Amino acid sequence: MQFDVIVLGAGAAGMMCAASAGQRGRRVLLLDHAARLAEKIRISGGGRCNFTNLQARHDCYLSDNPNFCRSALAQYTPRDFIAMVERYGIAYHEKKLGQLFCDDSSQQIIDMLDNECRAANVDRRMETAVQEVGRSADGLFTVRTAQGEFRAPSLVVATGGLSIPQIGATPLGYQIAEQFGVALTARAPALVPLTFHVEDAERFAPLAGVSLDVEVRVGKVRFRENVLFTHKGLSGPAILQISSYWQPGQEIVIDLLPDIDAEAWLEARAGSEQLLANAMGELGWPKRFAEAWLAAQGANVRGKDLAAKKRRQLAETLHNWRVLPNGTQGYKKAEVTRGGVSTKALSSKTMMANEVPGLYFIGEVVDITGWLGGYNFQWAWSSGFVAGKNC
């Protein structure tokens, strides 16, 4: 059973690639071990799929080579994907910060890509686990499955990363890279909640469910979004964003009052009989959070009882609350995988491995990690399109 192109992985990048290659008249086989098509698309965005971001650009992606994604993002832009969405009559809206969601269901995006593949005569086979990948003496890639062996001069690996193993994530893509001598970078969970050390977890456990608008920093990287307290630690958009940059042993710094001069605000209450925890309600802080946080700082007092030195210290902490996470909640809760197939081993113009002609890597399996908010789907569309036009 011979094809022109075999694509491993019927997710966002794989479907995009298969459709693009098929549109060129290539005979394409799309394989996936899962029973259901594109599960990660289905569950994304609360079931409404944050399918792209209007602001997607190369500096919104992490990689050993941050410039690598420039070419693919230029060849297939958010506007290109939006044009396809509109062609299918899928209603969508911008939620915030350039994030585009379906008005109805993420299933519409899956159906759209499935229709694109069907129109391009892609041979799609689900529940087809890869048993072995090799290369024949005549240079063809061979993929052995329970349904038989398939051969093609081009093999595209779109198997995703390690995130969300409960819907079928596997390390297959990395194993294929190693098999063919394609370099890998270290992998870690990204866009993932962070966990507290035991003492902090116990102290802040009663605050589970509290959300605040903050700025979170690691080194020179900062994000302004909401932080959410959980039973295990911190989550919410700001934390998920910063988690991609966080390394074990690093502190994160949280500005709890990013729009307010904390010292001036505290000085204005220097003679007040009001408890600071109650006054914090003016700033939008839930009372239970204010009480717990101020108690942890030894400052759950009336405004007039806060000495000048303590006031300055408290103001400093409000703008620079240092938290040392214990770790992350791992791949089970991570939206994506940081690291993967090294961009130094691939062509940015085609996504083909530099030293293995005919072998391509696209999507999450590559060392390209986007910000939260549709950036990773845009990378899937762009890298899939580019590989499909060249494989």
VOPA-214241 format. One record per residue (C-alpha): y, z, x; chain; residue number from 0. Coordinates in Angstrom, 2 decimals. Layout:
residues N
@py Y pz Z px X mol A seq NUM
...
***
This chain:
residues 391
@py 0.00 pz 0.00 px 0.00 mol A seq 0
@py 2.95 pz -1.29 px 1.96 mol A seq 1
@py 6.65 pz -0.97 px 1.18 mol A seq 2
@py 9.89 pz -1.79 px 2.93 mol A seq 3
@py 11.15 pz 1.80 px 2.68 mol A seq 4
@py 9.50 pz 5.14 px 1.96 mol A seq 5
@py 11.83 pz 7.95 px 0.89 mol A seq 6
@py 10.46 pz 11.50 px 1.04 mol A seq 7
@py 12.15 pz 13.77 px -1.49 mol A seq 8
@py 13.34 pz 12.88 px -5.00 mol A seq 9
@py 16.40 pz 15.10 px -4.96 mol A seq 10
@py 20.08 pz 14.22 px -4.82 mol A seq 11
@py 20.08 pz 12.46 px -1.43 mol A seq 12
@py 16.64 pz 10.86 px -1.85 mol A seq 13
@py 17.38 pz 9.34 px -5.26 mol A seq 14
@py 20.73 pz 8.05 px -4.08 mol A seq 15
@py 19.12 pz 6.46 px -1.04 mol A seq 16
@py 16.25 pz 4.92 px -3.00 mol A seq 17
@py 18.63 pz 3.37 px -5.53 mol A seq 18
@py 20.93 pz 2.03 px -2.79 mol A seq 19
@py 18.03 pz 0.51 px -0.85 mol A seq 20
@py 16.46 pz -0.94 px -3.98 mol A seq 21
@py 19.72 pz -2.58 px -4.96 mol A seq 22
@py 19.50 pz -4.54 px -1.70 mol A seq 23
@py 16.16 pz -5.95 px -2.79 mol A seq 24
@py 14.14 pz -3.59 px -0.66 mol A seq 25
@py 10.75 pz -2.51 px -2.01 mol A seq 26
@py 11.15 pz 1.26 px -2.14 mol A seq 27
@py 8.64 pz 4.08 px -2.64 mol A seq 28
@py 10.10 pz 7.48 px -3.60 mol A seq 29
@py 7.69 pz 10.41 px -3.12 mol A seq 30
@py 8.00 pz 14.07 px -4.11 mol A seq 31
@py 5.51 pz 16.93 px -4.28 mol A seq 32
@py 7.28 pz 18.53 px -7.27 mol A seq 33
@py 6.38 pz 17.94 px -10.90 mol A seq 34
@py 10.02 pz 17.76 px -12.06 mol A seq 35
@py 12.71 pz 15.49 px -10.75 mol A seq 36
@py 15.72 pz 16.89 px -8.83 mol A seq 37
@py 15.34 pz 20.58 px -9.70 mol A seq 38
@py 18.27 pz 21.56 px -7.52 mol A seq 39
@py 20.58 pz 19.27 px -9.49 mol A seq 40
@py 19.23 pz 20.69 px -12.74 mol A seq 41
@py 20.01 pz 24.33 px -11.92 mol A seq 42
@py 23.32 pz 23.71 px -10.16 mol A seq 43
@py 26.66 pz 24.76 px -11.57 mol A seq 44
@py 25.09 pz 26.97 px -14.20 mol A seq 45
@py 23.26 pz 23.92 px -15.56 mol A seq 46
@py 26.36 pz 21.72 px -15.58 mol A seq 47
@py 26.15 pz 20.38 px -12.01 mol A seq 48
@py 29.23 pz 20.65 px -9.82 mol A seq 49
@py 28.54 pz 17.08 px -8.75 mol A seq 50
@py 31.40 pz 16.50 px -6.29 mol A seq 51
@py 34.74 pz 17.77 px -5.08 mol A seq 52
@py 37.93 pz 15.71 px -5.09 mol A seq 53
@py 38.97 pz 17.32 px -1.79 mol A seq 54
@py 35.79 pz 16.50 px 0.16 mol A seq 55
@py 36.72 pz 15.72 px 3.76 mol A seq 56
@py 35.10 pz 16.28 px 7.13 mol A seq 57
@py 36.77 pz 19.64 px 7.84 mol A seq 58
@py 35.08 pz 21.13 px 4.75 mol A seq 59
@py 31.71 pz 20.88 px 6.49 mol A seq 60
@py 30.02 pz 22.97 px 9.19 mol A seq 61
@py 28.03 pz 21.30 px 11.95 mol A seq 62
@py 27.54 pz 21.31 px 15.70 mol A seq 63
@py 29.53 pz 18.07 px 15.42 mol A seq 64
@py 32.06 pz 18.50 px 12.57 mol A seq 65
@py 33.22 pz 14.89 px 12.93 mol A seq 66
@py 29.75 pz 13.47 px 12.27 mol A seq 67
@py 30.18 pz 13.35 px 8.49 mol A seq 68
@py 33.44 pz 11.35 px 8.65 mol A seq 69
@py 31.74 pz 7.95 px 8.57 mol A seq 70
@py 29.43 pz 8.62 px 5.61 mol A seq 71
@py 32.19 pz 10.30 px 3.58 mol A seq 72
@py 34.42 pz 7.28 px 4.21 mol A seq 73
@py 31.69 pz 4.79 px 3.28 mol A seq 74
@py 30.94 pz 6.56 px 0.00 mol A seq 75
@py 33.72 pz 8.76 px -1.34 mol A seq 76
@py 33.96 pz 11.21 px -4.27 mol A seq 77
@py 35.78 pz 8.45 px -6.18 mol A seq 78
@py 32.80 pz 6.14 px -5.71 mol A seq 79
@py 30.46 pz 8.67 px -7.29 mol A seq 80
@py 32.94 pz 9.44 px -10.07 mol A seq 81
@py 33.06 pz 5.71 px -10.85 mol A seq 82
@py 29.29 pz 5.75 px -11.41 mol A seq 83
@py 29.54 pz 8.88 px -13.58 mol A seq 84
@py 32.22 pz 7.19 px -15.69 mol A seq 85
@py 30.20 pz 3.98 px -15.92 mol A seq 86
@py 27.45 pz 6.00 px -17.57 mol A seq 87
@py 29.92 pz 7.62 px -19.95 mol A seq 88
@py 29.27 pz 11.14 px -18.68 mol A seq 89
@py 32.12 pz 13.47 px -19.67 mol A seq 90
@py 33.31 pz 15.80 px -16.92 mol A seq 91
@py 36.15 pz 18.17 px -16.06 mol A seq 92
@py 37.79 pz 19.75 px -13.05 mol A seq 93
@py 37.15 pz 23.48 px -13.09 mol A seq 94
@py 39.31 pz 24.49 px -10.10 mol A seq 95
@py 39.99 pz 23.53 px -6.49 mol A seq 96
@py 38.82 pz 19.94 px -7.02 mol A seq 97
@py 35.41 pz 21.00 px -8.39 mol A seq 98
@py 34.05 pz 18.50 px -10.94 mol A seq 99
@py 31.44 pz 19.57 px -13.51 mol A seq 100
@py 29.65 pz 17.82 px -16.36 mol A seq 101
@py 31.00 pz 18.82 px -19.75 mol A seq 102
@py 27.46 pz 18.85 px -21.09 mol A seq 103
@py 24.42 pz 19.12 px -18.82 mol A seq 104
@py 23.30 pz 18.51 px -15.26 mol A seq 105
@py 20.40 pz 16.55 px -16.77 mol A seq 106
@py 22.90 pz 13.73 px -17.30 mol A seq 107
@py 23.32 pz 13.34 px -13.52 mol A seq 108
@py 19.54 pz 13.36 px -13.02 mol A seq 109
@py 19.07 pz 10.74 px -15.75 mol A seq 110
@py 21.84 pz 8.61 px -14.27 mol A seq 111
@py 20.22 pz 8.58 px -10.82 mol A seq 112
@py 16.80 pz 8.00 px -12.34 mol A seq 113
@py 18.18 pz 5.01 px -14.25 mol A seq 114
@py 19.76 pz 3.67 px -11.05 mol A seq 115
@py 16.37 pz 3.89 px -9.34 mol A seq 116
@py 14.58 pz 2.22 px -12.24 mol A seq 117
@py 17.13 pz -0.59 px -12.31 mol A seq 118
@py 16.52 pz -1.09 px -8.59 mol A seq 119
@py 12.73 pz -1.24 px -9.16 mol A seq 120
@py 12.04 pz 1.90 px -7.14 mol A seq 121
@py 8.40 pz 3.01 px -7.29 mol A seq 122
@py 8.70 pz 6.77 px -7.91 mol A seq 123
@py 5.69 pz 9.06 px -7.65 mol A seq 124
@py 5.96 pz 12.77 px -8.43 mol A seq 125
@py 3.35 pz 15.47 px -7.70 mol A seq 126
@py 2.50 pz 13.58 px -4.54 mol A seq 127
@py 2.35 pz 16.00 px -1.63 mol A seq 128
@py 2.62 pz 14.58 px 1.89 mol A seq 129
@py -0.47 pz 15.44 px 3.93 mol A seq 130
@py 0.37 pz 13.64 px 7.14 mol A seq 131
@py 3.07 pz 11.39 px 8.58 mol A seq 132
@py 2.37 pz 9.09 px 11.49 mol A seq 133
@py 3.10 pz 5.73 px 13.03 mol A seq 134
@py 0.65 pz 2.87 px 13.34 mol A seq 135
@py 0.10 pz 0.67 px 16.37 mol A seq 136
@py 2.20 pz -2.07 px 14.77 mol A seq 137
@py 5.18 pz 0.27 px 14.43 mol A seq 138
@py 4.92 pz 1.05 px 10.73 mol A seq 139
@py 5.39 pz 4.60 px 9.46 mol A seq 140
@py 2.34 pz 5.92 px 7.63 mol A seq 141
@py 2.43 pz 8.61 px 4.95 mol A seq 142
@py -0.93 pz 9.99 px 3.86 mol A seq 143
@py -1.19 pz 11.66 px 0.43 mol A seq 144
@py -3.92 pz 12.51 px -2.07 mol A seq 145
@py -2.99 pz 9.24 px -3.80 mol A seq 146
@py -3.67 pz 7.25 px -0.67 mol A seq 147
@py -1.83 pz 6.10 px 2.44 mol A seq 148
@py 1.51 pz 4.32 px 2.26 mol A seq 149
@py 3.13 pz 2.27 px 5.02 mol A seq 150
@py 6.65 pz 1.01 px 5.68 mol A seq 151
@py 8.87 pz 0.02 px 8.62 mol A seq 152
@py 11.53 pz 2.49 px 7.39 mol A seq 153
@py 11.02 pz 6.17 px 6.55 mol A seq 154
@py 13.82 pz 8.27 px 5.07 mol A seq 155
@py 13.45 pz 12.06 px 5.15 mol A seq 156
@py 15.36 pz 13.62 px 2.24 mol A seq 157
@py 13.21 pz 16.73 px 1.84 mol A seq 158
@py 16.05 pz 19.25 px 1.73 mol A seq 159
@py 16.24 pz 22.60 px 3.50 mol A seq 160
@py 14.69 pz 26.02 px 3.06 mol A seq 161
@py 16.96 pz 27.31 px 0.31 mol A seq 162
@py 15.56 pz 28.32 px -3.08 mol A seq 163
@py 11.84 pz 28.18 px -2.19 mol A seq 164
@py 10.99 pz 29.18 px -5.76 mol A seq 165
@py 11.75 pz 25.61 px -6.87 mol A seq 166
@py 9.74 pz 24.03 px -4.11 mol A seq 167
@py 11.67 pz 24.05 px -0.81 mol A seq 168
@py 9.48 pz 23.42 px 2.24 mol A seq 169
@py 10.02 pz 22.93 px 6.00 mol A seq 170
@py 8.46 pz 19.43 px 5.89 mol A seq 171
@py 11.62 pz 17.63 px 7.03 mol A seq 172
@py 11.97 pz 19.80 px 10.11 mol A seq 173
@py 8.29 pz 19.34 px 10.93 mol A seq 174
@py 8.67 pz 15.56 px 10.80 mol A seq 175
@py 11.72 pz 15.76 px 13.08 mol A seq 176
@py 9.77 pz 17.84 px 15.60 mol A seq 177
@py 6.82 pz 15.48 px 15.39 mol A seq 178
@py 8.98 pz 12.52 px 16.39 mol A seq 179
@py 11.00 pz 14.41 px 19.01 mol A seq 180
@py 14.21 pz 14.58 px 16.98 mol A seq 181
@py 16.27 pz 17.63 px 17.99 mol A seq 182
@py 16.90 pz 20.51 px 15.58 mol A seq 183
@py 19.58 pz 23.18 px 15.50 mol A seq 184
@py 18.94 pz 26.78 px 14.43 mol A seq 185
@py 18.57 pz 27.26 px 10.68 mol A seq 186
@py 19.91 pz 30.11 px 8.52 mol A seq 187
@py 20.67 pz 30.79 px 4.85 mol A seq 188
@py 24.18 pz 29.66 px 3.85 mol A seq 189
@py 26.33 pz 30.04 px 0.74 mol A seq 190
@py 24.42 pz 33.28 px 0.25 mol A seq 191
@py 25.28 pz 36.85 px -0.84 mol A seq 192
@py 25.68 pz 39.45 px 1.90 mol A seq 193
@py 23.95 pz 42.83 px 1.85 mol A seq 194
@py 25.31 pz 46.32 px 2.63 mol A seq 195
@py 23.89 pz 48.88 px 5.00 mol A seq 196
@py 22.20 pz 51.73 px 3.12 mol A seq 197
@py 25.17 pz 54.10 px 3.16 mol A seq 198
@py 27.60 pz 51.46 px 1.85 mol A seq 199
@py 25.08 pz 50.27 px -0.73 mol A seq 200
@py 24.78 pz 53.80 px -2.12 mol A seq 201
@py 28.56 pz 54.31 px -2.10 mol A seq 202
@py 29.41 pz 51.07 px -3.88 mol A seq 203
@py 26.31 pz 50.64 px -6.08 mol A seq 204
@py 28.19 pz 51.97 px -9.17 mol A seq 205
@py 30.65 pz 49.08 px -8.72 mol A seq 206
@py 28.06 pz 46.38 px -9.41 mol A seq 207
@py 29.71 pz 43.76 px -11.59 mol A seq 208
@py 33.29 pz 44.41 px -10.40 mol A seq 209
@py 35.11 pz 41.23 px -9.33 mol A seq 210
@py 38.41 pz 41.00 px -7.43 mol A seq 211
@py 40.65 pz 38.18 px -6.20 mol A seq 212
@py 40.77 pz 38.62 px -2.40 mol A seq 213
@py 41.00 pz 36.80 px 0.91 mol A seq 214
@py 37.95 pz 37.10 px 3.16 mol A seq 215
@py 38.02 pz 36.34 px 6.89 mol A seq 216
@py 35.56 pz 35.87 px 9.73 mol A seq 217
@py 37.30 pz 35.03 px 12.97 mol A seq 218
@py 39.85 pz 32.33 px 12.18 mol A seq 219
@py 38.07 pz 31.17 px 9.03 mol A seq 220
@py 39.40 pz 32.49 px 5.73 mol A seq 221
@py 38.80 pz 31.87 px 2.03 mol A seq 222
@py 40.83 pz 33.00 px -0.98 mol A seq 223
@py 38.52 pz 33.45 px -3.96 mol A seq 224
@py 36.84 pz 36.20 px -5.97 mol A seq 225
@py 34.47 pz 38.74 px -4.44 mol A seq 226
@py 31.76 pz 40.28 px -6.62 mol A seq 227
@py 30.15 pz 43.67 px -5.97 mol A seq 228
@py 26.38 pz 43.72 px -6.54 mol A seq 229
@py 23.69 pz 46.40 px -6.34 mol A seq 230
@py 22.80 pz 45.09 px -2.87 mol A seq 231
@py 26.17 pz 44.16 px -1.41 mol A seq 232
@py 28.80 pz 41.47 px -1.89 mol A seq 233
@py 28.70 pz 38.08 px -3.60 mol A seq 234
@py 31.12 pz 35.83 px -5.46 mol A seq 235
@py 32.71 pz 32.57 px -4.25 mol A seq 236
@py 34.68 pz 34.14 px -1.36 mol A seq 237
@py 31.57 pz 35.79 px 0.08 mol A seq 238
@py 29.35 pz 32.74 px -0.40 mol A seq 239
@py 31.94 pz 30.65 px 1.43 mol A seq 240
@py 32.33 pz 33.03 px 4.36 mol A seq 241
@py 28.56 pz 33.59 px 4.64 mol A seq 242
@py 28.16 pz 30.10 px 6.09 mol A seq 243
@py 30.33 pz 31.16 px 9.04 mol A seq 244
@py 29.09 pz 34.75 px 9.36 mol A seq 245
@py 26.70 pz 35.69 px 12.16 mol A seq 246
@py 24.55 pz 38.86 px 12.22 mol A seq 247
@py 26.47 pz 41.76 px 13.76 mol A seq 248
@py 29.87 pz 40.37 px 12.77 mol A seq 249
@py 32.33 pz 42.23 px 10.58 mol A seq 250
@py 33.99 pz 40.49 px 7.67 mol A seq 251
@py 37.62 pz 41.39 px 6.95 mol A seq 252
@py 38.82 pz 41.54 px 3.35 mol A seq 253
@py 42.46 pz 41.47 px 2.25 mol A seq 254
@py 42.29 pz 43.31 px -1.07 mol A seq 255
@py 45.96 pz 42.60 px -1.90 mol A seq 256
@py 46.62 pz 39.09 px -0.55 mol A seq 257
@py 49.82 pz 38.61 px -2.58 mol A seq 258
@py 51.36 pz 42.06 px -2.16 mol A seq 259
@py 53.00 pz 44.03 px 0.66 mol A seq 260
@py 50.73 pz 47.07 px 0.45 mol A seq 261
@py 52.96 pz 49.35 px 2.53 mol A seq 262
@py 56.04 pz 48.59 px 0.40 mol A seq 263
@py 54.02 pz 49.08 px -2.77 mol A seq 264
@py 52.76 pz 52.48 px -1.57 mol A seq 265
@py 56.23 pz 53.54 px -0.41 mol A seq 266
@py 57.60 pz 52.81 px -3.89 mol A seq 267
@py 55.16 pz 55.44 px -5.19 mol A seq 268
@py 55.86 pz 58.05 px -2.53 mol A seq 269
@py 57.36 pz 60.49 px -5.03 mol A seq 270
@py 55.09 pz 59.70 px -7.94 mol A seq 271
@py 52.93 pz 62.21 px -9.81 mol A seq 272
@py 50.60 pz 59.36 px -10.77 mol A seq 273
@py 47.20 pz 59.12 px -9.13 mol A seq 274
@py 46.96 pz 56.09 px -6.89 mol A seq 275
@py 43.74 pz 55.08 px -8.65 mol A seq 276
@py 45.66 pz 54.82 px -11.91 mol A seq 277
@py 48.57 pz 53.01 px -10.30 mol A seq 278
@py 46.18 pz 50.43 px -8.86 mol A seq 279
@py 45.63 pz 49.30 px -12.44 mol A seq 280
@py 49.00 pz 47.57 px -12.18 mol A seq 281
@py 47.45 pz 45.36 px -9.49 mol A seq 282
@py 44.55 pz 44.33 px -11.66 mol A seq 283
@py 42.04 pz 46.68 px -10.04 mol A seq 284
@py 39.40 pz 48.12 px -12.38 mol A seq 285
@py 39.80 pz 51.90 px -12.40 mol A seq 286
@py 36.24 pz 52.59 px -11.27 mol A seq 287
@py 36.76 pz 50.36 px -8.26 mol A seq 288
@py 40.09 pz 51.97 px -7.39 mol A seq 289
@py 38.60 pz 55.46 px -7.60 mol A seq 290
@py 35.55 pz 54.62 px -5.50 mol A seq 291
@py 37.44 pz 52.65 px -2.87 mol A seq 292
@py 40.25 pz 55.21 px -2.49 mol A seq 293
@py 37.71 pz 58.04 px -2.34 mol A seq 294
@py 35.98 pz 56.22 px 0.52 mol A seq 295
@py 39.34 pz 56.13 px 2.34 mol A seq 296
@py 40.09 pz 59.81 px 1.59 mol A seq 297
@py 43.12 pz 58.72 px -0.43 mol A seq 298
@py 42.22 pz 59.44 px -4.07 mol A seq 299
@py 45.47 pz 61.42 px -4.51 mol A seq 300
@py 48.85 pz 61.31 px -6.24 mol A seq 301
@py 51.49 pz 59.07 px -4.71 mol A seq 302
@py 53.63 pz 62.02 px -3.62 mol A seq 303
@py 50.69 pz 63.62 px -1.79 mol A seq 304
@py 50.15 pz 60.67 px 0.53 mol A seq 305
@py 51.74 pz 61.40 px 3.92 mol A seq 306
@py 53.69 pz 58.63 px 5.63 mol A seq 307
@py 51.10 pz 58.18 px 8.38 mol A seq 308
@py 48.25 pz 58.05 px 5.88 mol A seq 309
@py 50.26 pz 55.60 px 3.78 mol A seq 310
@py 50.59 pz 53.21 px 6.73 mol A seq 311
@py 46.88 pz 53.54 px 7.50 mol A seq 312
@py 45.98 pz 52.88 px 3.88 mol A seq 313
@py 48.25 pz 49.83 px 3.73 mol A seq 314
@py 46.60 pz 48.47 px 6.88 mol A seq 315
@py 43.13 pz 48.98 px 5.37 mol A seq 316
@py 44.12 pz 47.36 px 2.09 mol A seq 317
@py 44.98 pz 44.19 px 3.98 mol A seq 318
@py 42.19 pz 44.51 px 6.55 mol A seq 319
@py 39.20 pz 46.22 px 4.98 mol A seq 320
@py 36.43 pz 45.80 px 7.53 mol A seq 321
@py 32.88 pz 45.55 px 6.25 mol A seq 322
@py 29.81 pz 45.20 px 8.46 mol A seq 323
@py 27.10 pz 43.46 px 6.42 mol A seq 324
@py 23.50 pz 44.36 px 7.04 mol A seq 325
@py 22.37 pz 40.78 px 6.49 mol A seq 326
@py 22.03 pz 38.22 px 3.70 mol A seq 327
@py 19.83 pz 37.95 px 0.64 mol A seq 328
@py 17.98 pz 35.14 px 2.39 mol A seq 329
@py 16.82 pz 31.70 px 1.40 mol A seq 330
@py 15.74 pz 32.88 px -2.06 mol A seq 331
@py 19.41 pz 33.35 px -3.02 mol A seq 332
@py 21.00 pz 30.84 px -0.63 mol A seq 333
@py 22.41 pz 27.66 px -2.13 mol A seq 334
@py 21.89 pz 25.66 px 1.08 mol A seq 335
@py 20.50 pz 25.84 px 4.61 mol A seq 336
@py 22.83 pz 25.96 px 7.59 mol A seq 337
@py 21.64 pz 23.91 px 10.60 mol A seq 338
@py 18.79 pz 21.40 px 10.69 mol A seq 339
@py 18.30 pz 17.96 px 12.21 mol A seq 340
@py 20.87 pz 17.69 px 14.99 mol A seq 341
@py 23.69 pz 15.25 px 14.33 mol A seq 342
@py 23.58 pz 14.42 px 18.04 mol A seq 343
@py 20.20 pz 12.81 px 17.40 mol A seq 344
@py 21.44 pz 10.58 px 14.55 mol A seq 345
@py 23.78 pz 7.63 px 14.07 mol A seq 346
@py 26.75 pz 8.70 px 11.94 mol A seq 347
@py 27.10 pz 5.12 px 10.67 mol A seq 348
@py 23.51 pz 4.66 px 9.45 mol A seq 349
@py 21.80 pz 8.12 px 9.52 mol A seq 350
@py 18.99 pz 6.66 px 11.66 mol A seq 351
@py 17.49 pz 8.66 px 14.52 mol A seq 352
@py 18.88 pz 7.31 px 17.77 mol A seq 353
@py 15.54 pz 7.35 px 19.59 mol A seq 354
@py 13.22 pz 6.52 px 16.68 mol A seq 355
@py 14.10 pz 3.17 px 15.07 mol A seq 356
@py 13.42 pz 3.12 px 11.35 mol A seq 357
@py 13.47 pz 6.92 px 10.89 mol A seq 358
@py 16.36 pz 8.34 px 8.85 mol A seq 359
@py 17.41 pz 11.86 px 7.85 mol A seq 360
@py 19.80 pz 12.58 px 4.99 mol A seq 361
@py 21.10 pz 15.42 px 2.83 mol A seq 362
@py 20.47 pz 19.11 px 3.43 mol A seq 363
@py 17.81 pz 18.58 px 6.10 mol A seq 364
@py 20.64 pz 17.46 px 8.43 mol A seq 365
@py 22.90 pz 19.92 px 10.28 mol A seq 366
@py 25.76 pz 19.39 px 7.81 mol A seq 367
@py 26.69 pz 22.29 px 5.52 mol A seq 368
@py 29.46 pz 21.89 px 3.00 mol A seq 369
@py 31.69 pz 24.45 px 1.37 mol A seq 370
@py 30.90 pz 25.85 px -2.05 mol A seq 371
@py 32.13 pz 23.66 px -4.91 mol A seq 372
@py 30.45 pz 20.23 px -4.92 mol A seq 373
@py 30.78 pz 19.45 px -1.21 mol A seq 374
@py 27.04 pz 19.52 px -0.52 mol A seq 375
@py 26.30 pz 17.15 px -3.39 mol A seq 376
@py 28.93 pz 14.77 px -2.04 mol A seq 377
@py 27.21 pz 14.88 px 1.36 mol A seq 378
@py 23.93 pz 14.05 px -0.42 mol A seq 379
@py 25.50 pz 11.06 px -2.19 mol A seq 380
@py 27.31 pz 9.81 px 0.92 mol A seq 381
@py 24.45 pz 10.20 px 3.40 mol A seq 382
@py 21.96 pz 8.81 px 0.88 mol A seq 383
@py 24.12 pz 5.77 px 0.18 mol A seq 384
@py 24.63 pz 5.05 px 3.87 mol A seq 385
@py 20.93 pz 5.31 px 4.72 mol A seq 386
@py 20.06 pz 3.18 px 1.69 mol A seq 387
@py 22.37 pz 0.41 px 2.87 mol A seq 388
@py 20.81 pz 0.39 px 6.33 mol A seq 389
@py 17.13 pz 1.26 px 6.01 mol A seq 390
***
